[in-house]
Amino acid sequence: MINHSSKIQHSILKSKTNPAFIPFIVAGFPDMDTTGELIKLFENRGAAAVEVGFPHSDPLADGPVIRQASKYSLESGTDTDKIFNFLDGIKRDISVPIILFTCFNPVFKYGIEKFIQKASSVRSAGLIIPDLPFEESEEVSLLCKKYGIDLIMLVSPASGPERIQKIALKSDGFIYLVSSTGVTGVRQGFSEKISGIFREIKKVTDKPVAVGFGVSTPAQVRDLRELGAEGFITGSAIIRIIDEYKDNKGVLPDKLNDYISGLLK
């Protein structure tokens, strides 16, 4: 059911782009100032939300591009407190919903309730923990509800119909539909199961569905539009551009704008 109190859901459903554009970046890559500038750029380009990844030394689902960005960020001294302090500093300057994307271990080490409370205090709208199994998500889910944050859950091509529907009902903000099995990264096509999974989700809920893992070309975005997906997540392709121009930051905004224009045409 549509949740009118969800900032993320509202933003996706009123997005000027179809499907809604949700970029992913790694916090602190190449530095925090650039992270802030990128969030502003994405907001200006009509992003429905921005996923801010917490760098992790052993990221479960990340492909080589995001792994390398995480390593770079960690070596620059990025940690959980620095990310929260950064988000606290920009929260009055941005209106685009921020979604935190993190492995469970940093949340656990920080303290689950403390992490979620802090996320709420810096006005994060959503949380994605890709390695948190659905069966073990109850505590996090209840705390997210307590602090007004959407816990966004992932559905993958490996999930059976019953499990897909359970996750779809439990996920808030949107349902994150993983395009293919394996790790993130630019790829040529999606799993042939994706349209069937999309139908299974829509049997039980009218919440938005956003497709991620490997969405990087205008043709793929068109395919998702035809499928009926309300949103799409692009990460590795954006981070590749950031990596290429991290030492030439004057050019970076134009390069990203060109890429986004191509993607959304």
RAJO-V574614 format. One record per backbone hydrogen bond with DSSP energy under -0.5 kcal/mol. CO is the residue of the C=O (numbers start at 1). NH is the residue of the N-H. E is the energy in kcal/mol with one decimal. If there is no record, write none. Layout:
# RAJO-V574614
CO_NH_E + CO_NH_E
This chain:
# RAJO-V574614
2_4_-0.8 + 3_6_-1.6 + 5_7_-0.7 + 6_10_-2.4 + 7_11_-2.2 + 8_12_-2.5 + 9_13_-2.5 + 10_14_-1.6 + 12_15_-1.2 + 20_22_-0.5 + 20_232_-2.5 + 21_48_-2.4 + 21_49_-0.8 + 22_234_-1.5 + 23_51_-3.0 + 25_27_-0.6 + 25_53_-3.7 + 26_29_-1.9 + 28_30_-0.6 + 31_35_-1.9 + 32_36_-2.2 + 33_37_-2.0 + 34_38_-2.7 + 35_39_-2.1 + 36_40_-1.8 + 37_41_-2.3 + 38_42_-2.8 + 39_43_-2.3 + 40_44_-2.5 + 41_45_-1.4 + 42_47_-2.5 + 43_46_-1.7 + 48_97_-0.6 + 49_23_-0.7 + 50_52_-0.6 + 50_99_-2.8 + 51_25_-2.5 + 51_53_-0.7 + 52_101_-2.3 + 53_27_-2.7 + 53_55_-0.6 + 56_59_-0.7 + 61_184_-2.9 + 63_67_-2.4 + 64_68_-2.2 + 65_69_-1.7 + 66_70_-2.5 + 67_71_-2.5 + 68_72_-2.3 + 69_73_-2.4 + 70_74_-2.8 + 71_75_-2.4 + 72_76_-1.0 + 73_78_-2.0 + 74_77_-1.8 + 79_83_-2.1 + 80_84_-2.4 + 81_85_-2.8 + 82_86_-2.3 + 83_87_-2.7 + 84_88_-2.4 + 85_89_-1.7 + 86_90_-1.2 + 87_91_-1.1 + 90_93_-1.7 + 90_94_-0.8 + 97_50_-2.3 + 98_125_-2.5 + 98_126_-1.6 + 99_52_-3.2 + 100_102_-0.5 + 100_128_-3.0 + 101_54_-2.9 + 103_107_-0.7 + 104_108_-2.7 + 105_109_-2.9 + 106_110_-1.7 + 107_111_-1.5 + 111_115_-3.1 + 112_116_-2.2 + 113_117_-2.9 + 114_118_-2.4 + 115_119_-2.6 + 116_120_-2.2 + 117_121_-2.1 + 118_122_-1.5 + 119_124_-2.7 + 120_123_-1.7 + 125_150_-2.5 + 126_100_-2.7 + 127_152_-2.4 + 128_102_-2.6 + 129_132_-2.0 + 131_133_-0.8 + 133_136_-1.7 + 134_137_-1.4 + 137_141_-2.9 + 138_142_-2.6 + 139_143_-2.1 + 140_144_-2.6 + 141_145_-2.1 + 142_146_-2.2 + 143_147_-2.0 + 144_148_-0.5 + 144_149_-3.0 + 145_148_-0.9 + 150_127_-2.6 + 150_152_-0.9 + 151_172_-2.3 + 152_129_-0.5 + 153_176_-2.3 + 155_178_-3.1 + 156_159_-2.1 + 160_164_-2.7 + 161_165_-2.1 + 162_166_-2.0 + 163_167_-2.6 + 164_168_-2.4 + 165_169_-2.0 + 166_170_-1.5 + 167_171_-2.4 + 172_174_-2.0 + 174_176_-0.6 + 175_177_-0.9 + 175_210_-2.6 + 176_155_-2.9 + 176_178_-0.7 + 177_212_-2.0 + 179_191_-2.6 + 191_194_-1.6 + 193_197_-2.3 + 194_198_-2.4 + 195_199_-1.9 + 196_200_-2.1 + 197_201_-2.4 + 198_202_-2.2 + 199_203_-1.1 + 200_204_-0.6 + 201_204_-1.5 + 201_205_-1.4 + 208_175_-2.5 + 209_230_-1.2 + 209_231_-1.8 + 210_177_-2.9 + 211_233_-2.8 + 212_179_-2.9 + 214_187_-0.9 + 214_216_-0.7 + 217_221_-2.0 + 218_222_-2.3 + 219_223_-2.2 + 220_224_-2.1 + 221_225_-1.9 + 222_226_-2.3 + 223_227_-2.0 + 224_228_-1.4 + 224_229_-1.9 + 230_20_-3.1 + 231_211_-2.1 + 232_22_-2.2 + 233_215_-0.6 + 234_24_-2.3 + 235_239_-2.7 + 236_240_-2.2 + 237_241_-1.4 + 238_242_-2.4 + 239_243_-2.7 + 240_244_-2.1 + 241_245_-1.9 + 243_246_-0.7 + 245_248_-1.6 + 248_251_-1.8 + 248_252_-1.0 + 249_253_-0.7 + 251_255_-2.1 + 252_256_-2.5 + 253_257_-2.7 + 254_258_-2.4 + 255_259_-2.0 + 256_260_-2.8 + 257_261_-2.5 + 258_262_-2.0 + 259_263_-2.2 + 260_264_-2.2 + 261_265_-0.7 + 262_265_-0.6
